[in-house]
Amino acid sequence: MDKYAVIGNPISHSKSPLIHHAFAKQLGHSLTYSAELIPLNGLESGLERLQNEGFKGLNVTVPFKEQVWQILTEKSEHATLAGAVNTIIFNEDGSRYGDNTDGLGLCQDLIQNHGIELTNKRILLLGAGGAARGVIQPLLNHNPAELIIANRTVSKAHDLTTLFTSDVISASEFEQVSGPFDIIINATSASLQGDVPPIPETTISKQTICYDMMYSDSDTAFIQWAKKHQAAQTSDGLGMLIEQAAESFLIWRGTKPKTQPVIDLLRP
């Protein structure tokens, strides 16, 4: 039976085993999928152990996505541009290959599950960390009218824009953003701690769609803020989590599962 896992630290909270077992049941695939705790200073030895134990592939979550990217020499274009790896393939010849499905998962959730059009839209991306970097190119692939990366430290946002060859991308401080926007995507983790990036209220209108890449059983602080300011539509990142998992499953197994039944299963 083929073995897969998600690695991280902490990892016991991960929904990935539930998601992938649901995919396998749906498609009639025989596999196991576990959550593997990796010591913070033991990534390389952890990868070696799992590969020696016969695992076919891994998902990678915090805090290892960027570290895996640095370790692996063979990477997809998605992973190279993202500066992070969330999907590992262990090849039979002993080599390892890294991919990143986070951006594809975000766009799939926005477009397929929520009916949100990205083309010719004015998009505000909050944050300039790894989560933001991983979704920029997939967003640009849908030809938005404008993509502004806002961050507390504007130089970090500007550094991100230089990695991508596009004339619609630019950087801004949170407070200096000029709205309104068609879509606001929160790629910071502050929302789970009850904080919202200090962007002006003018960034949001009654036509604005607000999306938090984080997810929680109750509304995140960002979703609460969006509803308070009467956003047209709000969503958290549960669908993105499931969509990126489906893209990983496709890479490993050659077949893409249906995601809506699993979204319905996990949505509280």
SERO-4910 file (N, C-alpha, C, O; in steps of 0.05 Angstrom, whole numbers):
BEGIN
 pado doro    nc1    nc2    nc3   cac1   cac2   cac3    cc1    cc2    cc3    oc1    oc2    oc3
  Met    A     17    -24      0      0      0      0     18     25      0     36     27     17
  Asp    A     13     43    -18     29     68    -20     25     85      4      3     88     15
  Lys    A     47     97     13     47    113     38     53    143     31     71    149     16
  Tyr    A     37    160     43     41    189     41     39    202     68     29    189     87
  Ala    A     47    227     71     46    240     97     48    270     94     56    280     73
  Val    A     40    284    115     45    313    117     65    316    139     62    304    161
  Ile    A     85    333    135    105    338    156    103    367    165     96    385    149
  Gly    A    108    372    190    107    398    202    114    397    231    120    376    242
  Asn    A    113    420    244    117    422    273    105    449    283    117    470    279
  Pro    A     82    448    296     66    425    304     51    413    281     50    425    259
  Ile    A     39    389    285     26    376    262      0    361    271    -15    353    253
  Ser    A     -4    357    297    -27    341    305    -54    353    297    -74    339    296
  His    A    -55    380    292    -80    393    285    -87    390    255   -109    397    247
  Ser    A    -69    379    239    -72    379    210    -97    364    201   -103    342    211
  Lys    A   -111    376    182   -134    363    170   -126    347    145   -143    333    133
  Ser    A   -100    347    138    -92    334    113    -97    304    112   -106    294     92
  Pro    A    -92    289    134    -99    260    133   -128    255    127   -135    238    111
  Leu    A   -146    271    139   -175    268    134   -181    274    105   -197    260     92
  Ile    A   -169    295     94   -174    303     67   -165    282     47   -180    274     29
  His    A   -140    272     50   -129    253     31   -142    225     33   -145    211     13
  His    A   -150    218     57   -164    192     59   -192    195     46   -202    175     35
  Ala    A   -204    218     48   -230    222     35   -226    221      4   -243    209    -10
  Phe    A   -205    233     -6   -198    232    -34   -195    203    -43   -206    194    -64
  Ala    A   -179    188    -28   -173    160    -35   -198    143    -35   -202    127    -53
  Lys    A   -216    147    -16   -241    132    -15   -258    139    -39   -270    121    -51
  Gln    A   -259    164    -46   -275    173    -68   -266    160    -94   -283    153   -111
  Leu    A   -240    157    -98   -229    147   -123   -222    117   -122   -214    106   -142
  Gly    A   -226    105    -99   -220     76    -97   -190     70    -97   -182     49   -105
  His    A   -174     89    -86   -146     85    -85   -139     73    -58   -150     80    -37
  Ser    A   -120     54    -57   -110     42    -33    -84     56    -24    -64     52    -37
  Leu    A    -85     71     -2    -62     85      7    -65     92     37    -87     91     48
  Thr    A    -43     99     49    -43    109     76    -32    138     76    -15    144     59
  Tyr    A    -42    154     94    -33    182     96    -32    190    125    -53    189    139
  Ser    A     -8    197    135     -5    202    163      6    231    168     15    244    149
  Ala    A      5    240    192     16    266    200     42    259    216     41    246    236
  Glu    A     64    270    206     91    263    217    103    288    229    109    308    216
  Leu    A    108    287    256    121    309    270    151    307    265    164    287    270
  Ile    A    162    329    254    191    331    248    204    350    268    194    373    270
  Pro    A    226    343    281    240    362    299    248    387    284    255    386    260
  Leu    A    247    410    297    253    435    284    280    436    271    284    449    251
  Asn    A    299    422    283    326    421    272    332    395    258    356    388    255
  Gly    A    311    380    251    316    353    240    303    348    213    294    326    207
  Leu    A    301    369    196    286    366    171    300    346    152    287    327    142
  Glu    A    326    349    148    340    332    129    339    303    138    334    285    121
  Ser    A    344    298    163    343    270    173    315    259    172    310    235    168
  Gly    A    295    277    176    267    268    174    259    260    146    246    240    143
  Leu    A    268    275    127    262    268     99    276    242     92    264    225     78
  Glu    A    300    239    101    315    214     95    301    190    107    299    169     95
  Arg    A    292    193    132    278    171    146    253    163    131    249    139    126
  Leu    A    237    182    123    211    176    110    216    164     82    201    146     74
  Gln    A    236    174     69    243    163     42    252    134     45    245    117     29
  Asn    A    269    129     65    278    101     70    256     82     79    257     58     74
  Glu    A    235     94     91    212     78    100    193     72     77    172     59     81
  Gly    A    199     83     53    183     76     30    160     94     24    142     87      8
  Phe    A    160    118     36    139    137     29    142    146      0    164    150     -9
  Lys    A    119    150    -13    119    158    -41    120    189    -44    130    199    -64
  Gly    A    109    203    -25    108    232    -27     99    244      0     88    231     17
  Leu    A    105    270      2     98    285     26     85    312     20     91    324     -1
  Asn    A     68    320     38     60    348     39     77    362     60     86    349     79
  Val    A     82    388     57     99    403     75     83    427     86     72    442     70
  Thr    A     82    430    112     69    453    123     89    468    142    113    460    143
  Val    A     80    489    155     98    505    172    112    488    193     99    470    204
  Pro    A    137    494    199    153    516    188    173    508    166    194    521    164
  Phe    A    167    487    151    188    474    135    186    481    105    203    472     90
  Lys    A    166    496     96    163    499     67    187    512     54    197    504     32
  Glu    A    198    533     67    221    547     55    247    531     59    264    531     41
  Gln    A    249    516     81    272    499     85    274    477     65    296    471     54
  Val    A    251    464     59    251    443     38    259    455     12    274    442     -4
  Trp    A    250    479      5    257    492    -20    287    495    -22    299    492    -44
  Gln    A    300    501      0    329    505      0    344    478     -3    366    478    -15
  Ile    A    333    457      7    346    431      6    344    418    -21    363    407    -31
  Leu    A    320    420    -34    316    405    -59    328    420    -83    325    444    -85
  Thr    A    341    405   -100    353    417   -124    334    415   -148    335    432   -166
  Glu    A    316    395   -148    297    393   -169    270    404   -161    257    393   -142
  Lys    A    261    425   -174    236    438   -166    220    447   -191    232    453   -212
  Ser    A    194    449   -188    177    459   -209    179    489   -211    190    502   -194
  Glu    A    169    500   -233    169    529   -236    151    542   -214    158    563   -203
  His    A    129    529   -207    112    539   -186    128    541   -160    127    562   -146
  Ala    A    143    521   -153    159    521   -129    181    541   -130    187    555   -110
  Thr    A    194    543   -153    217    562   -156    207    590   -151    220    605   -136
  Leu    A    185    598   -163    175    625   -160    163    630   -132    165    652   -121
  Ala    A    152    609   -120    140    612    -94    161    614    -72    155    624    -50
  Gly    A    185    604    -77    206    603    -56    199    584    -34    210    586    -12
  Ala    A    181    565    -40    172    546    -20    162    521    -33    154    521    -57
  Val    A    163    499    -19    153    473    -29    132    463     -9    136    462     15
  Asn    A    109    454    -20     89    442     -3     83    413    -11     67    399      2
  Thr    A     96    404    -33     91    377    -43    118    365    -52    132    377    -68
  Ile    A    124    341    -41    149    327    -48    142    301    -61    124    286    -52
  Ile    A    156    294    -82    154    268    -95    180    253    -90    201    264    -97
  Phe    A    179    230    -78    202    212    -76    203    194   -100    185    177   -103
  Asn    A    222    197   -117    225    181   -141    238    154   -135    253    151   -116
  Glu    A    233    134   -152    244    107   -148    274    107   -149    286     89   -137
  Asp    A    286    126   -163    315    126   -165    328    139   -141    353    143   -140
  Gly    A    312    147   -121    322    159    -97    323    190    -97    329    202    -77
  Ser    A    317    201   -120    317    231   -122    290    242   -110    271    227   -106
  Arg    A    291    268   -106    267    282    -95    260    305   -112    278    318   -124
  Tyr    A    234    310   -114    225    332   -131    205    349   -115    187    338   -102
  Gly    A    207    375   -117    190    392   -101    171    409   -119    179    418   -140
  Asp    A    147    411   -110    127    428   -124    112    445   -104    115    442    -79
  Asn    A     96    464   -113     80    481    -96     53    484   -108     50    495   -130
  Thr    A     32    475    -93      5    476   -104    -12    497    -90    -36    498    -95
  Asp    A      0    513    -72    -16    532    -57    -30    553    -74    -54    558    -71
  Gly    A    -16    564    -93    -28    585   -111    -49    573   -128    -70    586   -132
  Leu    A    -45    549   -139    -65    536   -155    -90    531   -138   -113    534   -147
  Gly    A    -85    523   -113   -108    517    -95   -124    542    -89   -149    541    -89
  Leu    A   -110    565    -85   -124    590    -80   -142    598   -104   -165    604   -101
  Cys    A   -130    598   -128   -144    606   -152   -168    587   -158   -189    596   -166
  Gln    A   -163    561   -154   -185    542   -158   -208    548   -139   -232    547   -147
  Asp    A   -202    553   -114   -223    559    -94   -238    584   -102   -263    585   -101
  Leu    A   -224    605   -108   -236    630   -116   -254    627   -140   -278    636   -140
  Ile    A   -244    615   -161   -258    614   -186   -280    592   -187   -303    597   -194
  Gln    A   -272    567   -179   -290    545   -182   -311    543   -160   -334    538   -165
  Asn    A   -302    548   -135   -320    544   -113   -336    569   -105   -358    567    -94
  His    A   -325    593   -111   -338    617   -103   -347    635   -127   -359    656   -123
  Gly    A   -341    626   -151   -350    640   -175   -338    668   -177   -351    686   -187
  Ile    A   -313    672   -168   -300    698   -168   -282    700   -192   -264    684   -196
  Glu    A   -287    720   -209   -270    725   -232   -246    742   -224   -248    762   -210
  Leu    A   -222    733   -234   -197    747   -227   -188    765   -250   -174    785   -245
  Thr    A   -195    759   -275   -186    774   -298   -197    802   -297   -220    807   -293
  Asn    A   -178    821   -302   -185    850   -303   -195    861   -276   -208    882   -276
  Lys    A   -189    847   -254   -198    857   -228   -175    870   -214   -151    864   -218
  Arg    A   -182    889   -196   -162    902   -179   -160    887   -153   -179    886   -137
  Ile    A   -136    874   -149   -132    856   -126   -112    867   -107    -91    877   -115
  Leu    A   -119    866    -81   -101    874    -59    -93    849    -44   -110    834    -34
  Leu    A    -67    844    -42    -56    821    -28    -42    831     -3    -23    846     -5
  Leu    A    -52    823     20    -41    832     46    -20    813     56    -25    790     60
  Gly    A      4    824     60     27    808     70     47    803     49     41    803     25
  Ala    A     73    800     58     94    796     39    112    772     48    136    771     41
  Gly    A    100    754     63    115    730     71    112    707     52    104    711     29
  Gly    A    119    683     61    118    660     44     91    654     33     88    645     10
  Ala    A     70    658     49     43    652     40     35    670     16     23    661     -3
  Ala    A     43    695     18     37    714     -4     53    707    -29     43    706    -51
  Arg    A     79    702    -25     97    697    -48     87    672    -64     88    672    -89
  Gly    A     76    653    -50     68    628    -63     44    631    -81     39    613    -98
  Val    A     28    652    -78      4    655    -94      6    677   -116    -13    680   -132
  Ile    A     28    692   -116     29    715   -134     28    706   -164     12    717   -179
  Gln    A     45    688   -172     46    680   -200     20    668   -210     10    675   -231
  Pro    A      7    650   -194    -19    640   -203    -40    662   -206    -56    661   -224
  Leu    A    -39    681   -188    -58    704   -191    -52    720   -216    -70    727   -231
  Leu    A    -26    725   -221    -18    740   -245    -26    725   -271    -32    737   -291
  Asn    A    -26    698   -270    -33    682   -293    -62    687   -302    -69    680   -325
  His    A    -78    698   -284   -106    703   -291   -110    732   -301   -133    742   -303
  Asn    A    -88    746   -305    -88    773   -317   -106    793   -302   -125    804   -314
  Pro    A   -100    798   -277   -115    819   -263   -107    847   -274    -86    850   -286
  Ala    A   -124    866   -270   -118    894   -279    -95    905   -262    -79    920   -272
  Glu    A    -95    898   -236    -75    908   -218    -72    888   -195    -92    877   -185
  Leu    A    -48    884   -185    -43    868   -162    -24    884   -144      0    887   -150
  Ile    A    -34    893   -121    -18    909   -102    -12    891    -78    -30    880    -66
  Ile    A     14    889    -72     22    875    -48     27    895    -26     44    913    -28
  Ala    A     11    894     -5     14    912     18     26    898     41     20    875     48
  Asn    A     45    912     55     58    900     78     66    923     97     69    946     89
  Arg    A     70    915    122     78    935    142    105    947    134    109    971    136
  Thr    A    124    930    125    149    940    115    148    940     85    149    919     72
  Val    A    146    963     73    141    965     44    164    954     28    161    944      6
  Ser    A    189    956     39    212    946     24    210    916     19    219    906     -1
  Lys    A    199    901     38    195    872     35    175    866     13    179    848     -2
  Ala    A    154    882     12    134    879     -9    146    886    -36    141    872    -56
  His    A    163    907    -37    176    915    -62    195    893    -72    196    887    -96
  Asp    A    210    881    -53    228    859    -60    213    836    -74    223    824    -92
  Leu    A    188    831    -64    172    809    -76    165    816   -105    165    799   -122
  Thr    A    158    842   -109    149    849   -136    171    846   -157    165    840   -180
  Thr    A    196    848   -149    218    846   -168    222    818   -177    237    813   -197
  Leu    A    210    798   -164    214    770   -172    196    762   -195    199    741   -207
  Phe    A    177    780   -202    157    773   -223    158    793   -245    159    817   -241
  Thr    A    157    783   -270    158    800   -293    129    807   -301    117    794   -318
  Ser    A    119    828   -290     92    838   -296     91    868   -291    103    878   -272
  Asp    A     76    881   -308     73    910   -304     48    918   -289     41    942   -286
  Val    A     34    898   -278     10    904   -262     14    901   -232     -4    906   -216
  Ile    A     38    892   -224     44    887   -196     59    911   -184     77    922   -197
  Ser    A     52    918   -159     65    940   -145     64    935   -115     50    917   -106
  Ala    A     78    952   -100     80    949    -71     70    973    -57     70    995    -68
  Ser    A     61    970    -32     51    992    -16     53    985     14     53    962     21
  Glu    A     54   1006     30     50   1002     59     20    998     63      3   1006     47
  Phe    A     13    985     86    -15    980     92    -31   1006     92    -52   1008     79
  Glu    A    -20   1026    106    -36   1051    110    -38   1068     84    -56   1085     82
  Gln    A    -20   1063     65    -19   1080     41    -35   1068     18    -36   1080     -4
  Val    A    -49   1046     22    -64   1033      0    -88   1050     -7   -102   1060     10
  Ser    A    -92   1053    -33   -114   1070    -43   -135   1052    -56   -129   1038    -76
  Gly    A   -159   1052    -45   -180   1034    -55   -201   1049    -71   -197   1072    -78
  Pro    A   -224   1036    -77   -231   1009    -68   -219    987    -87   -209    993   -109
  Phe    A   -221    962    -77   -211    939    -93   -234    920    -99   -255    920    -84
  Asp    A   -231    905   -120   -251    884   -126   -248    861   -108   -267    849    -98
  Ile    A   -222    854   -102   -216    830    -85   -194    837    -66   -173    849    -74
  Ile    A   -197    831    -40   -176    834    -20   -170    806     -9   -188    792      1
  Ile    A   -145    798    -11   -137    771     -1   -117    775     22    -96    788     19
  Asn    A   -124    764     45   -107    766     69    -88    742     69    -97    719     73
  Ala    A    -62    747     66    -42    726     67    -25    728     92     -4    715     94
  Thr    A    -34    744    112    -20    745    137    -33    726    157    -57    718    153
  Ser    A    -18    718    177    -30    700    198    -41    716    221    -51    704    241
  Ala    A    -39    743    220    -47    760    242    -77    756    249    -85    759    272
  Ser    A    -92    749    229   -121    746    233   -128    725    253   -148    728    268
  Leu    A   -112    704    255   -118    683    274   -111    691    303   -120    679    322
  Gln    A    -95    713    305    -89    724    332   -107    747    339   -103    761    359
  Gly    A   -127    752    322   -146    773    327   -138    800    316   -151    820    322
  Asp    A   -117    801    299   -108    827    288   -116    828    258   -117    808    244
  Val    A   -120    853    249   -125    858    221   -105    879    211   -100    899    224
  Pro    A    -92    874    188    -73    894    178    -87    922    176   -110    924    168
  Pro    A    -72    943    184    -84    970    185    -88    983    158    -75   1004    152
  Ile    A   -105    972    142   -110    984    115   -134   1003    118   -151    998    135
  Pro    A   -135   1023    102   -157   1043    104   -184   1030     98   -186   1011     82
  Glu    A   -205   1040    110   -232   1030    105   -240   1035     76   -258   1021     66
  Thr    A   -227   1054     63   -234   1060     35   -226   1037     16   -233   1038     -8
  Thr    A   -210   1018     25   -203    996      8   -227    978      2   -226    962    -18
  Ile    A   -247    979     18   -270    961     16   -295    976      8   -301    998     19
  Ser    A   -310    965    -10   -336    976    -18   -357    953    -17   -350    931    -10
  Lys    A   -381    960    -23   -402    939    -23   -400    919    -46   -415    900    -47
  Gln    A   -381    924    -64   -375    905    -86   -350    888    -80   -343    871    -96
  Thr    A   -336    894    -58   -310    881    -53   -314    853    -42   -331    848    -25
  Ile    A   -298    834    -52   -297    807    -42   -272    804    -25   -250    811    -33
  Cys    A   -276    794      0   -254    791     19   -249    761     24   -268    746     31
  Tyr    A   -224    753     22   -216    725     25   -193    723     44   -173    736     41
  Asp    A   -196    706     65   -174    701     84   -162    674     78   -176    654     79
  Met    A   -136    673     72   -123    648     67   -121    630     91   -117    606     89
  Met    A   -124    642    115   -126    626    140   -154    615    142   -173    625    129
  Tyr    A   -157    595    159   -184    584    163   -187    577    193   -168    571    207
  Ser    A   -212    578    202   -218    573    230   -247    564    231   -263    568    213
  Asp    A   -254    551    253   -282    542    257   -301    565    260   -325    562    256
  Ser    A   -290    588    268   -307    612    270   -294    634    253   -271    630    244
  Asp    A   -307    656    249   -297    677    232   -270    688    242   -268    694    266
  Thr    A   -251    690    225   -225    702    232   -230    732    236   -251    743    228
  Ala    A   -210    746    247   -212    774    252   -216    789    225   -231    809    224
  Phe    A   -202    780    205   -204    793    179   -232    790    167   -244    809    156
  Ile    A   -244    766    169   -271    762    159   -291    779    175   -310    790    164
  Gln    A   -287    781    202   -304    798    218   -302    827    209   -323    841    207
  Trp    A   -278    836    203   -274    864    193   -288    868    167   -302    888    162
  Ala    A   -286    848    149   -298    850    122   -329    851    125   -342    867    111
  Lys    A   -340    835    142   -369    835    145   -379    861    158   -400    872    151
  Lys    A   -363    871    177   -370    897    190   -371    919    169   -388    937    172
  His    A   -354    918    149   -353    939    129   -369    931    104   -366    943     82
  Gln    A   -387    912    107   -407    904     87   -395    895     60   -403    904     39
  Ala    A   -375    878     62   -363    867     38   -385    850     23   -403    839     36
  Ala    A   -383    849     -3   -402    835    -19   -402    805    -13   -422    791    -14
  Gln    A   -378    794     -7   -374    766     -4   -349    761     13   -329    775     11
  Thr    A   -350    741     31   -327    734     48   -323    704     47   -342    689     44
  Ser    A   -298    696     51   -292    667     52   -265    664     66   -247    680     64
  Asp    A   -263    641     81   -237    634     92   -223    614     74   -232    609     52
  Gly    A   -200    604     83   -183    588     66   -186    558     67   -169    543     58
  Leu    A   -209    549     79   -213    520     80   -214    508     52   -202    487     47
  Gly    A   -228    521     33   -229    511      6   -202    510     -7   -196    492    -22
  Met    A   -185    531     -2   -158    531    -12   -142    507     -2   -128    495    -17
  Leu    A   -145    501     24   -131    478     35   -138    452     21   -121    436     14
  Ile    A   -164    449     15   -173    424      2   -165    424    -28   -158    403    -38
  Glu    A   -166    447    -41   -159    449    -69   -129    444    -73   -121    430    -92
  Gln    A   -112    455    -55    -83    450    -58    -77    421    -53    -59    409    -65
  Ala    A    -92    408    -35    -89    380    -30    -96    363    -54    -83    343    -60
  Ala    A   -118    371    -68   -126    357    -92   -105    359   -114   -101    340   -129
  Glu    A    -91    382   -116    -70    385   -135    -46    367   -128    -34    356   -146
  Ser    A    -40    364   -102    -19    346    -94    -26    317   -100    -10    302   -110
  Phe    A    -51    310    -95    -61    283   -101    -58    277   -131    -50    255   -138
  Leu    A    -64    296   -147    -61    293   -176    -32    288   -184    -26    271   -201
  Ile    A    -14    303   -172     15    300   -178     24    272   -170     39    259   -185
  Trp    A     15    262   -147     24    236   -138     10    213   -153     23    193   -159
  Arg    A    -16    216   -158    -32    193   -166    -42    194   -195    -53    175   -205
  Gly    A    -38    217   -208    -46    220   -236    -76    224   -240    -85    225   -263
  Thr    A    -91    227   -218   -120    232   -220   -128    253   -200   -118    253   -177
  Lys    A   -145    272   -208   -153    293   -190   -180    287   -178   -199    283   -193
  Pro    A   -182    287   -152   -208    281   -139   -227    305   -140   -218    328   -145
  Lys    A   -252    300   -136   -272    321   -133   -269    334   -106   -267    319    -86
  Thr    A   -270    360   -105   -264    374    -79   -290    381    -64   -289    382    -39
  Gln    A   -311    387    -78   -335    397    -64   -345    377    -42   -353    387    -21
  Pro    A   -346    351    -47   -355    333    -26   -337    335     -1   -347    332     22
  Val    A   -311    340     -4   -293    342     19   -296    369     33   -295    370     57
  Ile    A   -301    390     17   -307    416     29   -332    413     47   -333    423     69
  Asp    A   -353    400     36   -378    396     51   -373    380     76   -385    385     97
  Leu    A   -355    360     75   -348    343     98   -335    359    120   -340    354    143
  Leu    A   -317    377    113   -301    391    133   -312    418    142   -305    428    163
  Arg    A   -331    429    126   -342    455    133   -360    452    158   -380    437    157
  Pro    A   -354    466    180   -370    463    204   -398    474    201   -414    474    219
***
